């Protein structure tokens, strides 16, 4: 699908397109936290009983349903966290067919921790949720822009738009979503009828009681990845125990648990066509929607969908989320999940960090500070980096935050703020528990560091802003097509630098006259 319009946001490409908004991420570092029992008084979140109390998906299936008959080779790894008791229920409210510009009411019950609104048209066009008002009249979003925000996020150009509550800290959104009658207004480009629905997530007392995150990992046939020492093939039949796969998943899950208290769940691998092994064309955007739609084989489940491809010189991003927010529990759609363009010389630990950064975008988080001073996130407890540029990013107070615009700089010190953690815990992608588990969680494992201090590209590190940009940076800005006279010497040096990643040298070569 063609990209219809783009918005430059703080030096990063956010795309109001087939993918609503797309952001990139870079590395980070993390230690393996001890698994502990979480104090429910320290959480956020809500309740309202109904449809999904037993883990049933919104399509009538269960979270344990297998993908389909063709997925017999899928491999599942057993969770390593405590027992999943009764899941926090998800209720779906079908608003039916709504017209462009109309406002509709839906009721939120007590102890609700999260709300997601979806707007879907039958044709690939701009569609979304323009305005959201709380029961007391508080404006939660206006003209697709969440209150406290600077750019629109609640619109997509391929017939699907999503909005999540909470994405910011308001009395009506945290620590629980206000009970009562909420209203939402809907938009589409050409007056095509919109199918609208609302999901609400509740716990028994509006607090966090733990849970686990399942992953569906979509692997193109022929995918080649680094296992730290060499480039190796990755196969669905090989399962999550393959060293290159395990290293990324271990770092992702260790970081997830450390920052949010959400534990490790099932991992299921799925094969997709080899045509998705690399994404060509205009920064890969033209192929992103077909890639995301390739997950249509399975139904709605509480899980994150990750798509792994190989990096190529035409891509300016390392990881990309299908929306801010994406559409939870919506495989086979343009807002289905997160794409990782794995880089051969990058340590797998960093790529696990990129996955979590992009998951943060998928559930509605933004960068605490955007490059070039073009915006901040919606949360008052995240630090701000004045005049953030590619030249000064290593000295920022938010540098260890998982959502830092350049990626968390030290995985061993990485963190989320309390409000960011609340938003993770209010999301629909994980199996949230409705109350404290009846059986105790396992004894904590010894705390140990998963990672040693090492640069993101082995022995090589970018020595200039241009080299940082060509190394993938953390932006969706286009790579420069042509070098400026002042850049030619630096580009020639990069091309000749055999310690630099091959994709960086190739990008530099293409810029030379």
Secondary structure by P-SEA (a helix, b strand, c coil): ccccccccccccccccccccbbbbbbbbcccccccccccccccccccccccccccccccccccccccccccccbbbbcccccccccccbbbbbccccccccbbbbbbbcccccbbbbbbbccccccccccbbbcccccccccccccccccccccccccccccccccccccccccccccccbbbbbbbbccccccccbbbbbbccccccccbbbbbbbbbccbbbbbcccbbbbbbcccccccaaaaaaaaaaaaaaaacccccccbbbbbbcccccccccccccccaaaaaaacccccccccbbbbbbbbbcccccccccccccccccccccccccbbbbcccccccaaaaaaaaaaaaaaaaccccccccccccccccccbbbbccccccccccccccccccccccccccccccccaaaaaaaaaccccccccccccccccccccccccccccccccccccccaaaaaaacccccccccccccccaaaaaaaaaacccccaaaaaaaaaacc
